[in-house]
Structure formats: structure tokens, C-alpha cells
């Protein structure tokens, strides 16, 4: 029988009374009028028996059993229940994409047609989400769905190097991916902190490299450690088991073997692999280490080729990820073997040496019929001929690679790094940054800078899960849900169909499903949006609280006075040092989301008018220049990066208008010093005391190193004590950016960041 793909000219053509709650939303949906009753007597029928379809029948039955407690009979067509039957068909559908499926529901038949087993499997995921309870009966609305993915690469990543997860949980993770129609599991298997894959030729990799003697406690830089030996690895049999499990769910597993950086665990196992020959130890903290694979010795490449030979036997994936990111060059600069390699191959610098390293590995992998993926640093020094680039430092690397006609996978830290916080109210230790659910949902993987031909090189995108601060599966789930669900719709559904408003409509049902499955997910969606604003007379500030759901209410209390809970109705007026908390409640008065707690610190500059010369980066815009005089002081560094103004390569130059002449004796500039994150202190600070706006009158202060300063919670506050008080109406504060990051430091050659979050005047 010929099938025809009918693109319904109106996507989301819903009956208002029967909107579906499927994620990702199918490409085309047309609602009918009736319902299909799903009961214990419903049958799954087949025309011609095939093992592949039988596996799909069993998969559906397993899922039904898990959720509803009963199984369906699988019968030949002639024995089907004519009142309630499900049928799958491998069918060529006229004018349809080869990766599409059709799902049609009448009052007595549910049918999924697809070109191949995989498309029917995707249809099953839709079917399972269509089942609803209505008057204690399971029903599916009558409808027609034509569906296919937007992107061919729909990925989720998991770092098991920093923290290890058992094989049973890896299977559960793969099931999560299957539910939301992901087709790629990027398995990050080697790191400085642990080698997680058995390599039979090199037993020390798991005997030594898979364990560390201790682990950092708290956030990076705390200098506190536990005393617990930590580690684990996957045997080759377990790897095969995972690959088989994923393949049965039509998910490709891409292994990542990091090189030339992030390799300390391997060096600890076999010190001959490093430039200094050791001794090395498996890393017990986070960040980037100078010790990397020696690029000058052939023994390094022999080792890696032998490792890759075993990896290739375990993973049938077309792609092998070879890392290539965050490789310091300090050891190579001092290594005679590396310098000889550069001279012998006419390599102009260590970036070219890294390119040589990657291209040599790529050539070997290509000779085995496979291709490499690398992080966007592999662009530096020249891109390997057949490499696919995974763009993580924003989209710049991906854009550059696509313009060179290389395939690209977009995975920018903002917004698809799921180790970044999804709440502005820090509820646990995270690496920093802020990627909200809405920001993830609104991500568009194809940059505007690409033309139509170049855009074809964007294979898709991926959510990344780096696990420094995820030492258990509860925390892992909390960080990925519901954001990975939002990303699934970005990758699957047509761009024209995306609607944050409609996704919000489906969120209560999504949360109900997660509750049913006992998945620990973030409720940050219910958090308030809190903003500090100037008052009309610039003498105080308002604390403005907003929330999207009009059915819920906002409440707050003064923490300093331990006041009663008050229903919020208008911005809160604040004129002195104070502390408030606020949160949302549903119609029944049940608290939702996380409490927003805010302390306010007043000084003579608080709430005043402020102008700025150089606008901050779009990545760290804060709340504009007013961020510097809003009475909010950052005490948690990049964990609350949204409270900073960030300037990359440019200077801070602002002028505060006090409205009248005031006396000034002390000026404090709150900054941040985190060189590993490319954030540096200003090299100079200039202040100007002006009776009117005239930048010719400048009081110059010496370089920052000679200025008295104090450190609060590792966040540097630069204090300028004047020899005698100054009187002025306008105060100009100029802080000079550090400039180019020195060679040998993280981000070498790039422009440094200058972070500032508050100016205090006394």
C-alpha cells in the first residue's frame, strides 16, 4: 500500500480542547475529534513477522509494563483486537524524508509507519507521551502526526573522568536520551582526574590512572580535600554492553580519548609519555595542568595508536573524539624533543605543533575508516583536513570551521553547558555561569553569520555535562533536567514550530512525568526574576520582583527584622543596609522554586546616576552601568557571574553623578582575579574628582600593585584611601584592562577579562 506524507500547512493545528504534551513537539500535528482507548486488551499486531519489528514490540511492551503495570498481547494481524490495536509498518512514504515517521490514531487503531526501524522507534517515544488518564481510563487523542528531525546530530555528553558513574546509571542516561529523541551519546572517558576505559595493552591505565588519592572539597580554589581514594573504570565487556544497549535504542556512542592535554592520568600510569618523564599523579583538583603528552617522541604516538586500536574495536561509531582542548604549551617550549620536532617539520610555533599532533592522529584514524571530532582549539595552527569541529568557546570556532567547509557541532558554553547554574539563587556548588531553561530553549544552533551553503555544515548541537561538582547521580539529574528536554526540542522540531509559550504550557505535564519517574530535577523555572532599579530621586533603590505565572503569587520578608511574610504588590523601596528574601507560592500557598535572598550594602554612590564609556561584553552585561552602584556586592565570584560587568580587552570607564557636592575620602572598586578563567585585575586605576563633567582634571594613581587592597572571599576589593578628603559632584573611575594574556597562561594571546561589580564611595 502506498503511503503519502501530507505536510499539514499549519503546524500546531490543534483542537483547543485537546492540545498534546509531547516533547520534542512533532513537525506536523492535526487533531481529530475522538479518542483511542488504551487497555489491557489492546493488541500489538503484525502482518509479516520480523525480528527487528518484534524487538520494537517488546520495547513498547516493556515501557508499558514499567509505567502501567500490564503488557499487551503481540499477535498476527488476523487475531488483533478490532476495537483497540497498535500496528507498526516499515513503509516507503511518498515525498517524505527518509528519517520520518507517520503516527495516526483513529478510535480503534493506532498505526506508526516509517522508512526504517529507527523512525518507528522515534514514533514509539511520541506514542508513550500521548497516553493520558481520563476518568481513570488510559486514552490517546485521535490525531495525525507527520514527524522528522531538524538536525542529524542530536547529542548529549557525559564526563565520567572527573566523577565516575556505574554502568547501570549509564544505561539509565541512555534511556533518558532515547525518550527525548537524542541520537548521540558523547562519552568523555579520559581526563586528568581519571582514566575510565580498560586498555589491555596498557594495564596501568586502569590500575593507576583510574584512581586519585583524594578529591577537592568545595569550589575550585578552596584548597580543601577529602582523604578518600576515588576511582573506577569500565571493562571492555562493559563497554560492549553499553554500546549494544545504546544501539538497540538507535543511539550512537562516540568515545572521547583526550589528547594532547587533559592527560595527567595517562602520564601517571606511564611517565615516559610526558616531556619531563615525571613523576606524575592523577590530578586531585580541577582546572588545567601544564603536563601533557610529549609531542616530540614517537613513543607517544605509538602509545596513542595502540590505545585507539582497542577503542576502535569497541566502538563502531564513524566518529572518534580526540579532545584537543586546553593544551598548555609550557612543557613543549622547554622540551628538547618537542623543539626538535618543530625544527624538523618547519613548525613556526607550539600551536603549529599541536596542529601537527592532531593531524598525525587524524591520519591514523582516517586510515582505519573513521573520522575525528575535536574541540574548537584544533583550529589553532591549522585544521586537520577531515576533522569535525565541536565549538564550545562560543560559536566563533564553529563559524570559522563551517566557512572552511568543515562539519560543525555547536556546543557553546552559553547556553548548552549544563554544569552551569540554572538558577540565579545558588542552591549548590557549581562551576559558575548561568544558563536558564528559557535560554536553552531559545538557542538557535545555526549562526546568522553563515550563508545557506555553510549552514549545511552545522550537523546539530549537544548539551555538555562536565562533572567537577556532580559527585552523585542525584546532582547529575538535577543539573540536566529539565534543560536537556528543552534542548531536545531545539534539535528535533522545525524552527518555525518553536514556541517558548507553548513549551511553558507543557511544563507542568513534563514535571509530572519526571516526578513519576523519580527523576531529581531542578525547579528553577519557578524562581523569581529580581532586579535592582534606581529610585526617581536617585537616593535609594527599588527591588523589583517578577514572575511569569499569574496564577502564582510572590511573597517576601525582611530577613534582618525577621518580619512576617508579606504578599508582594509593587517594587520594594530600600534605603539602608538590609536583607530580604522572596519566593513564589501556588494557589494553595505551597512554596515553589528556590528562595531569592538579597543583601543590600549602602554607600554614598548607591542608587546614583552613572554613565559608562565602554559598554560591557554581551556575555557579562550585568544590569548595565547601574550594576556598579546598585548596593549588591558579589561574594561568590564567577558562581554569580551575572552580578559582574565583564570587559574583554577594554577598560572600565564610568562617571558617577552624586547630584550635589559631597566629600570623598575612600573609593573601593570590587573586582575579580581568576587568571585560570582569563580574568585579571586592572593594571591601573585612575580617579577624577570633578565639580562638573570635564575629564581634563584627573588624579592619577600608581599601578594597582602598589595600592592598598583587601581580599574578601577571594574576590579582590581595590581600596583607594585619599590623603585628604576631596569635594566634588562627579566622580570618574577608570580601570585599565590587563591586555593580552601572557604566553604560558590559560588563554595565552587572547584579550584578558576585567570584571567589576560595585563601586563604594565613603
Secondary structure by P-SEA (a helix, b strand, c coil): cccccccccccccccccccccccccccbbbbbcbbbbbcccbbbbbccccaaaaaaaaaaaaaaaacccbbbbbbcccccccccbbbbbbcccccccccbbbbbbcccbbbbbcccaaaaaaaaaaaaaaccccccbbbbccbbbbbbbcccccccccccccccccaaaaaaaaaaaaaacccccccccccccccccccccccccccccccccccccccccccccccccccccccaaaaaaaaaaaaaacbbbbbbbccccccaaaaaaccccccccccccccccccccccccccccaaaaaaaaaaaaaaaaacccccccccccccccccccccaaaaaaaaaaccccaaaaaaaaaaaaaaaaaaacbbbbbccccccccccccccccccccaaaaaaaaaacbbbbbbccccccccccccccccccccbbbbcaaaaaacccccccccaaaaaaccbbbbbbbccccccaaaaaaacaaaaaaaaaaaccccccccaaaaaaaaaaaaaaaaaacccccccccccbbbbbbccccccccbbbbbccccbbbbbbcccccccbbbbccbbbbcccbbbbbbccccccccccbbbbbbbbbccccccbbbbcccccccccccccccccccccccccccccccccccccbbbbbccccccbbbbcbbbbbbbbbcccccccccbbbbbbcccccccccccccccccccccccccbbbbbbbbcccccccbbbbbbbccccccccccccccbbbbbbcccccc
